[in-house]
Amino acid sequence: TTLTFDPAGPMSSAEIPVAGAERAVEVERKHQAVTGLLATRQLDALLIQRPSNFAWFTAGGDCTRGCGDATAALFITPHARVLVCGNADTGRLFERELPGLGFQLKERPWYEPRHVLIEDLCRGRRVASDTGVRGTTDVSSQLAALRLPLSDRECNRLRELGRILVHALEATARNLQLGQTEAEIAGELAHRLIRRSARPERIQVWGDGIGRRYRHWSYAETSIDQWCVLSAIARRDGICVGAARTVCFGEPPQEILGFYQRALLVHATGMFFSKVGWELGETWARVERIYEKFDVAEEWRLADQADVIGYEISEAAVVPDSRFRLAAEMPVYWHPTVGPCLVADTILVGSPRTKSHKGFEILTPPGRWPTVKVEVKGVPIVCPAILTR
């Protein structure tokens, strides 16, 4: 039985959020895209269980409890979009995540497995899904293609999140003290993000060059003696943005400056050659030449360097020979490492806000932070420098 949900008891208008018209239009547009996918594959319905696809289809809804696995699913037909969940989550999802967006409800008591209800919905239908669960047709790759490029509304949400992330990174770096541990610094960074409703998906604090040995280091209870790198990926309204900043107490050693400058060259080159219509492999070829030219040819082999980012932290990895093709309004998170240094920012490829000769918009530009200009093919690109305390 399909149900509608009414608030339990009187509520003021301030207590019930209402989705804006722009969000409602976006959900309807995505519903039409899914309808087209179903028609192409001659299928009756789509089952969505992954949080990234839930957020994409609902234009920013969250089906988790702040983190972790999904607590709800979506069952979409050409004529209906249905939320599938337990009764403990119904109120929050309808009132906070999907207000007035035209969703119906299939609900079970919290103590009954959700898969039983899903099996009931799928029985007798030709169903696609984003997981291939229980004999459904796996269309996860087709959904990934629908998630990008982003809409104008999604791009604006990315810009806002970029400002939030930059403020959190830079404020944390400006206020950290010698002797603080990496974990303490990570906690302060997480606090600044969470207070703005941005979820820290990944935080890295590299104290005194630890990143040279461990490129995917997060943080530990080790105190900072001279310098550190702060890096984070944050999520808000379902979409992710990443950036990094480096701070040093006193003048940075020449060795560190040398590594940082080469990382900047790679970073700026990657951003400049992230061009509409290019395959990622073409972009990568330009970046690899910079590594070779500046005598750090093996550095890129030690860790991943960039990703197309979005509803997933990595919608597509920037790797040699990748055939993934960039389009306008696709975000790319560049995070190259050279030695112990990491430089990272997120750009929007083919943004209408940027001049044609550059071709991208930096979504995480330095705020109250020293900068350095790196020229690529005569085009100056503003990048974050090392903050000296």
C-alpha positions as CSV (number, residue, x, y, z in Angstrom):
1,T,0.0,0.0,0.0
2,T,1.3,3.4,-0.9
3,L,0.9,5.9,1.9
4,T,1.3,9.6,2.4
5,F,2.9,11.0,5.6
6,D,1.3,13.7,7.7
7,P,3.2,15.5,10.5
8,A,2.4,14.1,14.0
9,G,0.9,17.0,15.7
10,P,0.8,20.8,15.1
11,M,3.9,22.3,13.6
12,S,4.7,25.8,12.7
13,S,5.7,26.9,9.2
14,A,9.2,27.5,10.6
15,E,9.5,23.9,11.7
16,I,8.6,22.4,8.2
17,P,11.1,23.2,5.5
18,V,9.7,23.7,2.0
19,A,11.8,22.8,-1.0
20,G,12.3,25.7,-3.4
21,A,10.8,25.6,-6.9
22,E,14.3,25.3,-8.4
23,R,14.9,22.1,-6.5
24,A,11.5,20.7,-7.4
25,V,12.2,21.4,-11.1
26,E,15.6,19.6,-10.8
27,V,14.0,16.5,-9.2
28,E,11.4,16.4,-12.0
29,R,14.2,16.7,-14.6
30,K,16.1,13.8,-13.1
31,H,12.9,11.8,-13.0
32,Q,12.5,12.3,-16.7
33,A,16.1,11.3,-17.2
34,V,15.5,8.0,-15.3
35,T,12.3,7.5,-17.3
36,G,14.3,7.7,-20.5
37,L,16.9,5.2,-19.2
38,L,14.1,2.8,-18.3
39,A,12.5,3.1,-21.7
40,T,15.8,2.5,-23.4
41,R,16.4,-0.7,-21.5
42,Q,12.8,-1.7,-21.6
43,L,12.5,-1.8,-17.8
44,D,9.6,-1.0,-15.5
45,A,11.3,0.6,-12.5
46,L,14.6,1.7,-10.9
47,L,15.7,0.8,-7.4
48,I,18.2,3.3,-5.8
49,Q,20.0,2.2,-2.7
50,R,23.4,4.0,-2.8
51,P,23.5,7.3,-0.9
52,S,25.2,9.1,-3.8
53,N,22.4,8.3,-6.2
54,F,19.8,9.1,-3.6
55,A,21.4,12.5,-3.1
56,W,21.6,13.0,-6.9
57,F,18.0,12.1,-7.7
58,T,16.5,14.1,-4.7
59,A,18.7,17.1,-5.5
60,G,20.5,17.0,-2.2
61,G,18.6,14.6,0.1
62,D,20.5,12.5,2.6
63,C,19.3,8.9,3.3
64,T,22.0,8.1,5.9
65,R,22.0,9.1,9.5
66,G,24.8,11.6,9.1
67,C,27.2,8.9,7.9
68,G,27.4,5.3,7.0
69,D,25.0,3.1,5.1
70,A,21.7,4.1,3.6
71,T,18.6,3.9,5.8
72,A,16.2,4.2,2.9
73,A,15.8,3.4,-0.8
74,L,14.0,4.9,-3.7
75,F,11.7,3.0,-6.1
76,I,11.1,5.0,-9.3
77,T,8.7,4.2,-12.1
78,P,7.8,6.5,-15.0
79,H,4.8,7.7,-13.1
80,A,5.9,7.7,-9.4
81,R,8.8,8.2,-7.1
82,V,8.5,6.2,-3.9
83,L,10.5,6.4,-0.7
84,V,11.1,3.0,0.9
85,C,12.1,3.1,4.6
86,G,11.3,2.0,8.2
87,N,8.9,4.0,10.3
88,A,11.7,5.4,12.5
89,D,13.1,7.3,9.6
90,T,9.9,8.4,7.8
91,G,9.4,11.7,9.6
92,R,13.0,13.0,9.2
93,L,13.1,12.0,5.5
94,F,9.8,13.5,4.5
95,E,10.1,16.7,6.6
96,R,13.8,17.4,6.4
97,E,15.2,15.7,3.2
98,L,12.3,15.5,0.8
99,P,9.8,18.3,1.7
100,G,7.1,18.8,-0.9
101,L,9.0,17.1,-3.7
102,G,6.2,14.7,-4.7
103,F,7.5,11.5,-3.2
104,Q,5.2,8.7,-2.0
105,L,5.9,6.3,0.8
106,K,6.3,2.5,1.3
107,E,6.9,2.0,4.9
108,R,7.6,-1.0,7.2
109,P,8.1,-1.2,11.0
110,W,11.8,-0.5,11.9
111,Y,12.3,-4.0,13.2
112,E,11.3,-5.7,9.8
113,P,14.1,-6.0,7.2
114,R,13.8,-3.4,4.4
115,H,14.8,-6.0,1.8
116,V,11.4,-7.8,2.3
117,L,9.6,-4.7,1.2
118,I,11.9,-4.2,-1.7
119,E,11.3,-7.8,-2.8
120,D,7.6,-7.1,-2.7
121,L,8.0,-4.0,-4.9
122,C,10.2,-5.8,-7.4
123,R,8.1,-8.9,-7.8
124,G,6.6,-9.2,-11.2
125,R,8.4,-6.2,-12.6
126,R,11.5,-5.7,-14.7
127,V,13.6,-3.7,-12.3
128,A,17.0,-1.9,-12.7
129,S,19.1,-0.9,-9.7
130,D,22.4,0.8,-8.8
131,T,23.6,-2.3,-7.0
132,G,22.4,-5.3,-9.1
133,V,20.8,-6.7,-5.9
134,R,18.5,-9.7,-6.0
135,G,18.6,-10.2,-9.7
136,T,17.9,-6.6,-10.7
137,T,19.6,-5.2,-13.8
138,D,22.7,-3.2,-12.7
139,V,22.6,0.2,-14.3
140,S,25.2,1.9,-12.0
141,S,27.4,3.0,-14.9
142,Q,24.5,4.6,-16.7
143,L,23.5,6.4,-13.5
144,A,27.1,7.6,-13.1
145,A,26.8,9.1,-16.6
146,L,23.6,10.9,-15.6
147,R,25.2,12.4,-12.4
148,L,27.5,14.5,-14.6
149,P,27.7,17.2,-15.8
150,L,26.2,19.2,-13.1
151,S,23.2,21.5,-13.3
152,D,23.4,25.3,-12.6
153,R,21.9,24.7,-9.2
154,E,24.4,22.0,-8.3
155,C,27.3,24.3,-9.5
156,N,26.1,27.0,-7.2
157,R,26.0,24.5,-4.3
158,L,29.5,23.5,-5.1
159,R,30.6,27.2,-5.0
160,E,29.1,27.6,-1.6
161,L,30.7,24.4,-0.3
162,G,34.0,25.6,-1.7
163,R,33.8,28.8,0.3
164,I,32.9,26.8,3.5
165,L,35.8,24.4,3.0
166,V,38.4,27.1,2.3
167,H,37.3,29.1,5.4
168,A,37.6,25.9,7.6
169,L,41.0,25.0,6.2
170,E,42.5,28.4,6.4
171,A,41.0,29.4,9.8
172,T,42.3,26.1,11.3
173,A,45.8,26.7,9.8
174,R,46.0,30.3,10.9
175,N,45.0,29.4,14.5
176,L,47.0,26.2,15.1
177,Q,49.8,26.2,17.6
178,L,53.1,24.4,17.8
179,G,52.8,21.3,19.9
180,Q,49.2,20.5,18.8
181,T,48.7,17.0,17.6
182,E,47.6,16.1,14.1
183,A,44.4,14.6,15.7
184,E,43.6,17.8,17.6
185,I,44.0,19.8,14.4
186,A,41.8,17.4,12.5
187,G,39.2,17.8,15.2
188,E,39.2,21.6,14.9
189,L,38.9,21.3,11.1
190,A,36.0,18.9,11.4
191,H,34.3,21.2,13.9
192,R,34.5,24.1,11.5
193,L,32.9,22.1,8.8
194,I,30.2,20.5,10.8
195,R,29.0,23.8,12.2
196,R,28.3,24.8,8.7
197,S,26.4,21.5,7.9
198,A,29.3,20.3,5.8
199,R,30.3,16.7,6.5
200,P,34.0,15.9,6.6
201,E,34.4,12.9,4.2
202,R,38.2,12.8,4.4
203,I,40.6,14.8,6.6
204,Q,44.4,14.6,6.4
205,V,46.9,16.4,8.6
206,W,50.5,15.7,7.6
207,G,52.9,16.8,10.3
208,D,56.5,17.6,9.5
209,G,56.7,15.6,6.2
210,I,54.9,12.4,7.2
211,G,53.2,12.5,3.8
212,R,56.5,11.8,2.0
213,R,56.4,8.2,3.4
214,Y,52.6,7.8,3.6
215,R,50.7,9.5,0.8
216,H,47.3,8.6,2.2
217,W,48.1,9.4,5.8
218,S,45.2,10.8,7.8
219,Y,46.3,11.9,11.3
220,A,47.7,10.6,14.5
221,E,48.4,11.8,18.1
222,T,51.8,13.2,16.9
223,S,52.6,16.8,17.7
224,I,53.6,19.4,15.1
225,D,57.1,20.6,15.4
226,Q,57.6,22.9,12.3
227,W,55.1,22.5,9.5
228,C,52.0,20.7,8.3
229,V,49.6,20.1,5.5
230,L,45.9,20.3,6.0
231,S,43.7,18.6,3.5
232,A,40.0,17.8,3.4
233,I,37.1,16.6,1.3
234,A,33.7,17.9,2.5
235,R,30.2,17.0,1.5
236,R,27.1,19.1,1.7
237,D,23.8,18.5,0.0
238,G,25.2,15.3,-1.4
239,I,28.1,16.9,-3.4
240,C,31.8,16.9,-2.6
241,V,34.6,19.4,-2.8
242,G,38.3,19.0,-1.8
243,A,41.2,21.4,-1.1
244,A,44.5,21.6,0.9
245,R,46.6,24.3,2.6
246,T,50.2,24.2,4.0
247,V,51.4,26.2,7.0
248,C,55.0,26.5,8.4
249,F,56.3,28.0,11.7
250,G,59.2,30.1,10.5
251,E,60.7,30.1,7.1
252,P,60.2,26.8,5.2
253,P,63.4,24.8,4.6
254,Q,64.7,25.1,1.0
255,E,64.1,21.4,0.4
256,I,60.4,21.8,1.3
257,L,60.1,24.9,-0.9
258,G,61.6,23.0,-3.8
259,F,59.1,20.2,-3.5
260,Y,56.2,22.6,-3.0
261,Q,57.1,24.6,-6.1
262,R,57.1,21.5,-8.3
263,A,53.8,20.4,-6.8
264,L,52.4,23.8,-7.7
265,L,53.6,23.4,-11.3
266,V,51.9,20.0,-11.6
267,H,48.8,21.4,-10.0
268,A,48.5,24.5,-12.2
269,T,49.2,22.4,-15.3
270,G,46.5,19.9,-14.4
271,M,44.0,22.6,-13.9
272,F,44.9,24.4,-17.1
273,F,44.7,21.3,-19.3
274,S,41.4,20.0,-17.8
275,K,39.6,21.1,-20.9
276,V,36.1,20.5,-22.2
277,G,36.0,17.7,-24.7
278,W,39.4,16.3,-23.7
279,E,39.8,12.7,-22.5
280,L,41.5,12.5,-19.1
281,G,44.4,10.6,-20.7
282,E,45.1,13.7,-22.8
283,T,45.2,15.9,-19.7
284,W,47.4,13.4,-17.9
285,A,50.0,13.4,-20.7
286,R,50.6,17.1,-20.1
287,V,50.9,16.6,-16.4
288,E,53.3,13.7,-16.7
289,R,55.6,15.8,-18.8
290,I,55.9,18.3,-15.9
291,Y,57.0,15.5,-13.5
292,E,59.6,14.5,-16.0
293,K,60.8,18.0,-16.8
294,F,61.4,18.8,-13.2
295,D,63.2,15.6,-12.3
296,V,60.4,14.0,-10.2
297,A,59.3,11.5,-12.8
298,E,58.5,8.7,-10.4
299,E,56.4,10.8,-7.9
300,W,53.1,10.4,-9.6
301,R,53.4,6.6,-9.3
302,L,53.3,6.8,-5.5
303,A,49.7,8.1,-5.2
304,D,46.6,9.2,-7.1
305,Q,46.8,12.8,-8.4
306,A,43.3,13.9,-9.3
307,D,39.7,12.8,-9.6
308,V,36.5,14.0,-11.3
309,I,34.5,14.7,-8.1
310,G,30.8,15.1,-7.5
311,Y,28.3,12.9,-5.7
312,E,31.1,10.4,-5.4
313,I,34.5,11.4,-4.1
314,S,35.8,9.9,-7.3
315,E,33.4,9.8,-10.2
316,A,36.4,9.1,-12.4
317,A,40.2,8.9,-11.6
318,V,42.6,10.9,-13.6
319,V,45.0,8.1,-14.8
320,P,47.1,7.4,-17.9
321,D,45.1,6.3,-20.9
322,S,41.7,7.1,-19.3
323,R,39.0,7.5,-22.0
324,F,36.7,9.5,-19.7
325,R,35.8,12.7,-21.5
326,L,35.4,16.0,-19.7
327,A,32.4,18.2,-20.4
328,A,31.4,21.7,-19.3
329,E,30.4,22.0,-15.7
330,M,32.3,18.9,-14.5
331,P,34.3,19.4,-11.2
332,V,37.8,18.1,-11.0
333,Y,39.7,17.7,-7.7
334,W,43.4,18.1,-8.3
335,H,45.6,16.9,-5.4
336,P,49.2,16.2,-6.7
337,T,51.9,15.2,-4.3
338,V,55.6,15.7,-4.7
339,G,57.8,14.5,-1.8
340,P,56.1,15.5,1.5
341,C,54.1,18.3,-0.2
342,L,50.5,18.3,-1.3
343,V,48.7,21.0,-3.2
344,A,44.9,20.6,-3.8
345,D,41.9,22.5,-5.1
346,T,38.7,21.8,-6.9
347,I,37.9,23.4,-10.3
348,L,34.8,23.6,-12.5
349,V,35.7,22.7,-16.1
350,G,34.1,25.0,-18.7
351,S,32.4,27.2,-16.2
352,P,30.5,30.1,-17.8
353,R,31.9,32.4,-15.1
354,T,35.4,32.1,-16.4
355,K,37.2,33.8,-19.3
356,S,37.5,31.6,-22.4
357,H,41.3,31.7,-22.4
358,K,41.4,29.9,-19.0
359,G,38.5,27.5,-19.4
360,F,38.0,26.7,-15.7
361,E,36.9,28.2,-12.4
362,I,38.6,27.5,-9.2
363,L,36.0,26.6,-6.6
364,T,38.4,26.7,-3.7
365,P,40.4,29.9,-4.3
366,P,42.6,31.2,-1.5
367,G,40.9,33.6,0.9
368,R,42.9,35.1,3.7
369,W,45.9,33.3,2.5
370,P,49.2,34.1,0.7
371,T,49.2,33.3,-3.0
372,V,51.5,32.6,-5.9
373,K,50.9,32.9,-9.6
374,V,51.9,30.1,-11.9
375,E,51.9,30.7,-15.6
376,V,50.9,27.9,-18.0
377,K,51.0,28.8,-21.7
378,G,51.1,32.5,-20.7
379,V,48.0,32.3,-18.5
380,P,48.5,33.2,-14.8
381,I,46.9,30.8,-12.4
382,V,46.5,31.9,-8.7
383,C,47.5,29.1,-6.3
384,P,47.9,28.9,-2.6
385,A,51.4,29.5,-1.2
386,I,52.8,28.3,2.1
387,L,51.5,30.3,5.0
388,T,54.4,31.4,7.3
389,R,53.5,31.8,10.9
